Amino acid sequence: MTQFLEAIGIALNAIWTNKLRSLMTVLGNIIAVTSIIAVVSLIQGLNGAVKNAILSEVEADVFMVQRRPITMSEEEEEKTRNFPRVTLDDADAIRRFGPQAKAVMAAAENSGEASYREHVLESLGIRGVTRDYVNFMTYKIAQGRLISPSEIDRNRPVVLLGWDAADRLFKGADPLDKIIKIEGSHFRVVGVAEKKGAVFGQSQDEFAVIPLGAFQKMFGARQSLQVTVKPRDPALIEAAMDDATVALRIQRRLRPKEKNNFGMFTSETFLKIYRDATTKIFAVLVGVVALSLVVGGIVIMNIMLMVVTERTQEIGLRKALGAKRRHIIWQILTESVTLSVAGGMVGTGLGFLAALAISKATPLPAAVQWWSVALGIGMTAAVGLFFGLYPAMRAARLDPIEALRRE
């Protein structure tokens, strides 16, 4: 342990004595680690934001039925183009023949104009829902109340607004029981959802929830619905999906050999598609950035070879006084690793600052993970060890007599 600390002291002293040379030596490492930490932080932030965005719209313990499955090619899209619309009859079939289903909601979405006096929202997200929607809410109520099941059954002209929609329409005034216009129809505000914020600069709080019947009066009843199903127990989601598949096949009179003419998916489906689409891209991006570490390692090796040449007499004297080969190797490797890690520590700090700066200046989120600190410092330590090995071996092979004769 004493030898290790002594070697680190010698290394730090050499770094401090030759400040400019040391800075130029580790500049490649600093740039590489800064880039890697910044990229990793942004990737982690992006992954977290995408996951939260998906789960804010689709709960983990539910599954959805829609007109077409998620397609990945033009050929698949063409095959599903003529699938029939999802209707309330499909939702009723799942409710009747799905013993594992706790709640079944049918919903439709569109955008339209909403106004209150002189304040107008030209493209507000409008969602029509059935009575079970309270079982699928991904937001809390900040003011007022939810739309009641009886109001939905009777298609009453009532609306639940998102936080931003209420704020932009009423400009801080109390929105409850006020009458607004949505696509020319009058609706009474019964509640305002709690603020959720924005994802990638896109607000999650500009929406209006109304009864599905009222929605269909405005936008027509021919729009395909999305049916969301919540099983009685999250562990039964696979069984509930099987029951729903059977119910829909019976409802649509599909023969045993005919393929399903509807799409069914969970939040995990979206997450898997996102991971499949981005994993390779992120790996290539980190790999390209990491190449600069190799360049930095080569610079360190060249500098350490020069250090060995400069300190040939010192190494010869140490060997003449009894230092063994492993002591010389240990000294040179410790100096190389210390130099490299110093650059890694500076680069790690700069990487976090760069990620946070990008996050502040753009919609891209950043997430600082402590394991990335170990990643940055660990990589630079490995680089210092690998590229310092050859200079260390070369120093250890020096003949003490020949080394002492050199000037």
C-alpha angles and dihedrals in degrees: 000000000000091000090049093052091044091052091050090050091052090047094049091047090052090049092050093046092053100037099158094044091047091050092050089047096055097034090097090051092048092052093044096048092043090054094045095048092046092048093045092048092050092046092051091047091048092049092050093047093049092048092048091046092052094045091046088060101031121033118224094238099053137072133209135222118204139165097267134020120245105279126205101190141036090247092057091045091052091052092053098041094098098046112134121257120266108246140181088265089063091051090049090050092054090047093050100041100032108086091175094056116104096180136005122196128185117202142170131197136206139146126247146150122286126184143178115190106308095345114097134184107197100191110029119163107242122195127189115203141181126234097277093063092106088071092059103044115136094186138059129234117256097178135013121351145290124277105267122237091242091054089052093047090051093043091235115187096248129130140199111210131206117240097255093044091054092044094051094045099044102026095218097321120125106273098191116119091001118136117236132178121240113185089337096309123112120240131179116227110234101167148005123218122231116263114268101176131221135306117209088347092306115121117235091195103067102096143105126212118206135163113284092236091057089047092053091050089059102038103022133256097259095081113110114248131222115228118206120196129195116196122221089249127020088229089062096058094110092049091047090051090051091050091049091049091053091046093052094046089053092045091050094041095234117176119236093257095045118100122239112276095206139061126245126184147147134220087266088063091062092044091051092050090050093048093047091049097047108030095080092042092052092045092053091046093052090043093054091048091047091058088076087064088063090052089049090050092053090052090051091050092051092049092048090051087053090048090053090052092048092049099042094119092047091052091046091051092050091050091047089053091054106275111152127222092258090055091055092045090049092050096050094042092049091052091048093048093044091051092048095045091049088058090046093053092050090046092049092055093045090047092056091047091049092050093049091047091052090047091053095046098043138031089255110113123220129206119195108214120193091217088064088062089058088045094054097044093039093053093050091048089052091048091050091048095047098044094039093055097080095049089046093051090047091052091048091054094056115120107236094220094050091043092054092050093057120097 
